Amino acid sequence: MDLKNVQGMIKKTADSVGKTVADASRKSKDNLSKTAVSIKEKSSEAVSKVMDVNGDGQVDIEDVIIMSLKIPGICINRDEFLRSELMKDFPKETIDDAIEYNPAHAGITTEQIEKYANEVIKFERNCVTGISAALSAPGGFAMAATIPADIAQYYGYMLRVTQKLLYLYGFPQIDVTEKGRKFDTETLNIFTLCLGVMYGVAGANNALKAVAKALGTGVQKQLMKKALTKGTVYPIVKSVAKWFGVKMTKEVFTGFFKHAIPVVGGVIGGGLTYMSFKPCCDKLKQSLQDTVLSNPDKQDSDSVIDVTEETENLNESEEG
């Protein structure tokens, strides 16, 4: 057999082997791709089923708030918190006044209140660095199983700092008691607005200031409840909730499965990072610093929703 024939046979063999390898590689990639898609779909379904705690068929911010409030240590007692914080610097008379009314009424300056607020944010931020270590485990169902708990813990710390900031800046006790298997709609809506302020959702800031204004002018609890569940503030709450619904879908069911972002003390998926915590808290603090509850001399702009008028209208319509 001459050299030319040998070279031809080698080329044919090489082409055949190459085709076989290419076909096998293609099939392997297709199988891996199908497996990855299947794992993602099943994981998403598993997460959705666990996180839909209110049973409305979708994962939204209400589900996350409910899950978070069920975690031990997330709910804050206003009186105990204020007494614990203020006893370091103020006499009993001042502390009692702050608890009965609010810190501003007790004569505690805005600078002093901000010092406490910054300490609260720093403390909760340090706490949040310890969450989500379990997410460093391998992917698939093992990873998916950790998502609800880690998201609830992350937002749980946000709700802890939210309550503390609300109380420092003049809000009354938020009803965080679970009645049967439910929390008050008013409570869920207040937290939704606060989280909306933290993330810069349109309308949330003015709505929260409107609530503070109403509380500062003595609006009755029942009327406030109506404003938050039926009145002027309610459409904004729904708008904020819708924004979070889109955010949750993207973060939990899309971005999370692509990567996990490392943070101090562990990893957390979907963009819920250690670095985002403080800026969110600072936004809420800045909003609360600028209300009639924290600053009795404040003059509200006309752009702020008038909850007082709205609740009075609701009351008159019910009486009629």
N, C-alpha and C positions, 0 to 999 in steps of 0.2 A: 504494500500500500504506500503510495507516494505521500510526500509531505502535505501537498495541497488537499488531498482527501482527509488526512488526519486533522488538519486545521478546520475543515468543513464540519467534521463530526464533533469536534470540540465545541465549535460555535453553536451547533444545533443543540448539543447537550446543555450548554450554558444557558441558551435561550429558554429551553424547556424548564430547567431548574429555576431560572429567574421568574418565569411565569408562574410556576407552582408556588414559589415563595411569596410572590406579589399577591396571588389569589388568597393564600393562607393569611397573609398580613391584612388584606382587605376584609376578609371574613372575621378575623380576630377583632379588628377595629369596629366593625359593624356590631358584633356581639357585645363588645365592651360598651359601645355607645348606647345600645338598647338596654343593657343592664343598668347603666348610669341613669338613663331616663326613667326606668322602672323604679329604681331606688328613690330617686327624687320625688316621683309622683306618690309612691307609697309613704314616704317620709312626710311629705306635705299633707297628705290625707290624715296621717296619724297625729301630726301637730294640730291641724285644724280641729279634729275631733276632741282633743284634750283641751284646747284653748277656748272653744266655744262654750264657756261656762254659763252664759245666760240663755243658751239654746235657741238663738235666733237664726242659726244657719250660717253665720259669718263671724270672722274674728275681727273685733274692733277694740277701741280703747276702753269701752265699758268692761269687756271681758278681762282686760289686763288690770284695770283698777280693782275689780272684784277679786281676782287671783292675788293681787298684791296685798290687799287689805286683810286677807286670810292668813298672811304670814305673821307669826308671832313677833311682836316688837315693832311692827309698822305703825299701828295706831297710837297716837300721842294724846295723853290727857293734858289739856290746856293748863289747868291749875297747877298740877304737879310740875310741868315743864317750866312755867314762868317762875314758880317759887324756887325751883332748883337753880335756875339761871341767875335770878336777881339777888338771891340771898348772899352772893359773894360781894356785892357792892352797895346794897341798899338796906335801910332799916325795915322792920316789919310793917310799919304804917304805909310806907311807899309800896311795898310788895302787895299788901292787902288791897290797896287802891288800884294797882295795876291789874290784879285778878278780878276785882269787882267790875272795873270799867275796862281800861286798857293801859299799856305802858305810857303812851303819850299823855293821857289824862292824869297819870300819877306824877307827871313832871319830868319823866325820863327823856333826855334830849335825843334828837334824831341821830347825833353822832354816837351816843352811847348805845342806842338800839342797833345802829349799823354795826358796831363792834360785836355785839352778840350775834347778829345775823351772819357776819363773816366767819365767826367761830363755828357756827352751826354748819355752814356750807363746807368749811374745811373738814370738820369732823365726819360728815356724811360722805364727802368725797373720798376720804381715806377708807371709809368702810366699804365703799363700792369697789375698791380695787381688789377686794378679796373674793369677788363673785366670779362665777363662770369658769372656774378651773376645770370643771368636768368636761367642758367643751374641747379641751385639748385631746380628748379620746378620739379613736378612729371614727370615720364618718358612718353614713348609712343610718340604720335604725338606732344604733347606740348614740349617735350624735343627736338625732332627732328627738330622742326621749328626753334630752337635757334642755331643750329649747324653752318649753313653757316655764319651767322652774327658774331658769336664768333670766328670762325676760321679766317674770314677775318679781324676782329679787331686785333687778336693776330699777324697774319702775317703783318698786317698793321703797327703795331709798329715796327716790324722787318724791314720793308721797310723804315720807317722813320729813324731809326738808321743807316740803310745801306746808305741812301742818305747823311746823315750828316757825316758819317765816310769817304765816298768817297770824299766829298768836302774838308774835313780837310786834307786828304792825297793826294790831288792834281788832282782829276778827274774833268773834266768840267761838266757843267750842263747836267743832264740826262733829256731827253725829256719825261716828264710825262703828256703831254697834250693829251687828248682824242680826236681823229679825227673821228667824227661821233660816231660810237660805238666801235672804235678800238684804241689800243695803238700800237706804233711802235714795230715791231718784235725785232729790235735791243734793245729797252728798256726792253722788256720782257726777252730777253736772258741775258742781263747784270744782271738783278735782279735774274734770275735763277742761274747764276754762283755764285753770292754773297751768296745766300741762300745755295748753295751747299758747299761753303767754310765754312759757319756757322755750317753746319751739318757734315763736314768732308767727303764729297762725293769725291771719287777718281777722280783725274784729275782737279777738280774745282779750286784748289789753283794755279796750274801752268797756267791754262787758264786765270785766272784773272790777274796774273802777266804779262802774254803775252800781254793782252789788255793794261795794264798800260805802258809796255815797248813801245808798238806801239804809244800810245798817247804821251809818253815822247820824242819820236824821230820824232814827227811831221807828223805821218801818217794822210792823209786826211780823213775827216769824211765819205765820200762815200766809200773809201777803207776799213775803219774800219767796216762799215755797212756790207760790203760783207764778211769780215772775220767772223763776228758774225752770219751771216745768210746762208753762203754758204761755207766758207773756213775752215781752220784748226780748229778753235775754235768751229765751229758748231757741229761736232760730239760729243764733250764733253758736250756741252749744252744739246744735245738730251739725252746723257747718264745720266746727272744729272736729267733731267726732268723725265726720266724713273724711276730712283731711287725714286723720290718724288711721282710718280704715285703709286708705290707699298706701300710707306709709308702712303699716303692718304687713300688708300683702307683699310689697316690694322687699321689705327687710327679711321677713320670716320665710317666705316661700321662693324668693329669687336670690337676693344678694347673699343670704346666709349660706346657701349651699355652694357658692362659688369660692368663698374664702372666709377665714376667721381672722379677725384683726387682733394682734397681740396687745395686751395692756399690762400694767404692773399687777402682778399677783395672779394672772390667768389670761384667758382669752374670752372674747365676747363677739358674737357674730352680728352681721347686719348693720354695722355702723354705730352700735350702742357702745361707745368707747368711753374710757376714763376721761379723755380729753374733752369730751362734749359735756360732761356733767356740770362743771363749774360755770361755763358760759350760760347754760340753761338756767341754773339757779340764780345767777346774777341778773338775768332778765326779769325773773319774777320779783327779786328783791327791789330792783329799780321801779317796777310797776307799783309795788306795795308802798314804796316810800312816797308816792305821789297821790295819796288819797286823803279824804277827809278824816279817816280813822287814824292815820299816822300823823297827819298834819291838820289839826282842827281849823287853822287859819286859811287853808287852801280854798281857792275859788275855782270851781269846776268850769271847764269850757262848755260851750253849747253843744259841742260835738259828742259829749259823753251822753249815753242813753239815759233817759230819765226813768229809772225803775219805779220811783215813788209815784209818779203820775200813772204809770202803767198799772201798778198794783192797785191803786185807788180805783181805776176804771174797772179792773177785774172784780174788785169787791162790790162796787156799785151794781155791776151787771148780775152778780150772784144774788144780791139782796133784792134786785128787781124781779 
